[in-house]
Amino acid sequence: MSARPELRAPPEIFYDEGEARKYTSSSRIIEIQAKLSDRALELLALPDDGIPRLLLDIGCGSGLSGETLSESGHHWIGLDISQAMLNVAVEREVEGDLLLGDMGQGLALRPGVIDGAISISAVQWLCNADKSSHNPRLRLKAFFGSLYRCLSRDAKAVLQVYPENLDQRQLILTSAMRAGFAGGVVVDYPHSSKSRKEYLVLTCGPPSLSASSVPNGIGEDGGSSDEDVSDDEETQVISAGDRQRPRKRQKLNWKVRGREWILNKKEQMRRKGNVVPADTKYTGRKRKARF
């Protein structure tokens, strides 16, 4: 059986009452969640002005990551698909407001009200089709589109993910790009099999943002890892110029439909067996403005 929980069962089934309590009571999990949340909050780069912000914790679970936000003096809203996890969070009397919902169906929040968002080990669940009606691309599109709308201008979202492979990583990146985000992937400890962590750092704002706005990851020695990543898994950056949005089909300009186009069209109609008037010197001739 695979060790990855997202491959074993849907999150609302995998995190039942027993698993939720086991997860929350594990000292190892609590320590890991605290470290990941601290790093996500650091990458969020909120202004150090003493003003509390309203943050969104996507896949908040039992509120372990939300405690880091509360300790930093911020207000937060937690969203999770597991009722059992939220029940444990209520028992723990976390300070955030809790919402039961599926992020793959979009975030039901008012536009522009969130000052920042974090997510710890949750977004990769959207890459799996747990039901016949699930389409990973459409679910990621709904998630990133609604996330972009609910964030205020220039707000950031830091999503810590565990992509199963490079294809999943690219799928998540492309979905964020198409939603309008700029940013990139920050990789901490890139050459460590146990300590390696990936953070998708996204910015909601104008298309003037550049690659320089993406922070560097942490290297093996605790320093910057801007040159410590292999070529096939190097930090990928989303810039406004790289957003290859699907182009709308342009209408053909009627001015280019001259005599040659008309003759070709008539020949096609003849091959189909249609009755077509004979070609004359007047075929495709431009008429005067008035007779």
C-alpha positions, -999 to +999 in steps of 0.1 A: +000+000+000+013+034-009+026+057+018+010+088+002-024+093+018-039+110-013-034+077-032-051+056-005-085+073-002-103+107-007-094+132+021-129+132+036-127+094+039-090+090+048-092+116+076-120+100+096-125+105+133-098+080+143-072+093+118-080+129+127-073+123+164-042+103+156-029+130+133-035+158+158-020+140+188+013+130+171+041+152+185+061+146+152+032+159+131+027+189+154+064+198+151+064+194+113+033+214+109+047+242+130+079+244+110+061+243+076+036+270+088+064+292+101+082+289+067+050+296+048+043+327+069+079+338+063+075+334+025+042+353+027+063+384+036+035+403+053+043+440+063+058+442+098+036+471+109+018+454+138-015+454+120-032+420+121-042+406+087-070+383+076-054+351+063-069+320+047-056+285+057-065+261+029-067+225+041-065+237+077-073+202+091-075+203+129-060+238+131-023+230+137-011+255+111-037+280+122-021+282+156+010+296+140-011+323+124-027+331+157+006+333+175+017+358+149-012+380+158-033+374+126-069+365+121-076+335+099-103+315+082-097+277+079-112+256+051-111+218+050-131+190+034-129+166+064-157+171+090-138+149+114-107+172+112-129+203+118-146+186+147-112+181+164-103+218+156-135+228+174-126+207+204-092+223+205-109+257+205-088+272+178-091+309+173-099+309+136-132+306+118-138+272+102-155+263+069-164+229+056-159+227+019-141+213-011-114+236-025-118+218-059-152+233-062-139+268-056-136+291-025-169+307-016-154+339-003-161+376-012-137+391-038-106+409-024-112+403+013-082+380+020-048+396+028-029+363+023-033+326+021-013+295+031-018+258+025+002+230+041+003+196+022-032+200+007-032+212-029-017+180-044-049+162-035-066+180-064-043+162-089-062+129-081-096+120-095-113+104-065-147+103-082-158+097-118-170+133-119-136+147-109-113+163-135-080+174-119-075+202-145-110+216-139-107+213-101-074+231-101-089+258-124-118+263-100-095+265-070-069+289-084-095+311-101-115+315-069-083+320-049-072+348-072-105+365-068-107+364-030-072+378-025-066+415-023-043+433-047-006+424-043-016+397-017+004+365-017-005+328-014+021+303-002+011+267-009+034+239+004+029+209-018+041+173-022+038+167-060+041+130-068+061+138-099+072+166-123+040+163-143+019+171-112+042+200-104+038+213-139+000+208-138-003+229-106+020+256-120+001+259-152-032+261-135-019+289-113-005+307-143-038+305-162-056+320-132-035+351-135-009+346-107+028+355-109+054+338-089+073+305-088+084+274-068+107+278-038+126+245-030+141+241+005+168+215+009+166+204-027+191+174-024+176+159+008+151+131+004+136+137+038+139+175+043+131+186+008+101+209+007+084+228-022+065+260-018+044+276-045+047+313-039+021+332-058+013+369-061-020+384-070-013+417-088-004+436-120+016+419-148+047+440-139+059+415-114+092+398-124+111+367-115+131+386-089+101+387-066+104+350-059+126+343-028+154+317-028+150+284-010+171+271+019+202+251+011+217+222+029+239+245+050+210+267+060+219+294+034+203+304+001+199+276-024+195+297-056+223+277-072+217+244-054+190+229-076+194+204-104+186+214-140+155+191-143+140+203-110+152+239-110+130+266-095+103+275-120+091+310-122+058+323-136+060+357-152+034+377-170+051+372-204+050+334-199+012+332-195+002+315-228-035+319-224-057+302-250-064+327-278-099+333-289-106+323-324-104+354-345-130+362-371-117+361-406-115+396-421-140+399-450-116+422-468-092+393-476-120+373-493-113+382-528-117+365-562-093+337-554-110+328-522-144+328-539-132+305-567-117+280-543-149+280-523-170+274-554-147+245-564-152+229-530-189+232-534-188+215-568-168+186-554-195+181-528-220+178-557-237+211-552-251+232-581-228+262-584-230+291-609-203+291-636-173+313-632-173+345-652-152+377-654-177+392-629-170+365-602-155+382-571-157+416-587-161+444-563-193+464-568-193+501-568-209+520-539-240+527-560-253+515-593 
